[in-house]
């Protein structure tokens, strides 16, 4: 899998499993993403430290290649428990060489919220892209949402964590 990385001078393709014996960047550029699909998430800030990378863009296919997690939980915005599938934030950030203690999550409507590292390290925050095993259209709070396992973890059933459960997510800034 290749990630699309934006630099000041244009686009550069590098391997998502960077540093884990993945294909060389040239192999990625020679066809895997010849026509880059729709970007659904941009991660900026402390990513690929030391490489000059300013942003890492993901499409849904790229997210699907990362370790997957699913859980069913009730939320304040759905009447019944729903099944969310996606990538734990800790795995997503590790895949881009991310380091930091805070994320700023921004939704399509420019809603912004700060998320501390404790949420992805201790509370199992998930970047979901499937709802009940189907892609989430924008009208169903997609294409991406940050969700917590509210039913499994009593401590996250508060207004603070509900406010951090961002739907229609478009970007993350890691600091």
C-alpha positions, 0 to 999 in steps of 0.5 A, a space after each residue: 500500500 502507498 500513502 500519498 504525501 504532500 510536499 512543497 514541491 508537489 506529490 510524492 508517493 511513499 510506502 505506508 509500512 515505511 521502515 517495516 521492509 515495505 516496497 521502495 518509494 519508486 515501486 509505489 510511484 510506478 503504478 499502485 496509485 497512478 491515478 490517486 483516488 479520492 482523498 478522505 483524510 489528511 493528517 498534518 503536523 508531526 508525521 514522518 518526522 525528519 522526512 520533510 513531509 507536511 501532510 499524509 493523505 488517505 483514501 478509503 482503500 488505504 485505510 482498509 489495508 491498516 489493522 482493522 477493529 470493529 465494535 458495536 456501541 450505542 451513541 447519542 446520535 443513533 437510537 440502537 447500537 451500531 457496528 463501527 469498523 475502522 482503524 484504531 487512532 493509535 494504529 493510524 498514527 503509527 502508520 504515518 510515523 506520527 508523534 505527539 500528545 494532541 490531535 485537532 480533529 476537523 469535520 467537513 462543517 469545520 467543527 474542531 475539537 482537541 483530542 488528547 493522546 490518552 484517547 487513542 492510547 488508553 480509550 480505544 478511539 476508532 477512526 470508523 469508515 464502515 457503519 454496520 459493515 457498509 461505507 458511511 455516506 456523508 448523510 450518515 455521518 461519513 465518510 469517516 467518524 471518530 467513535 469510542 467504545 461507549 458500551 465497553 468503557 463507562 469512563 467515556 460515556 460523558 459529554 466530553 467524549 461525545 464531543 470528541 466523537 467527530 463525524 464527517 471527519 476530514 482532517 487530523 493535525 498531530 501536535 
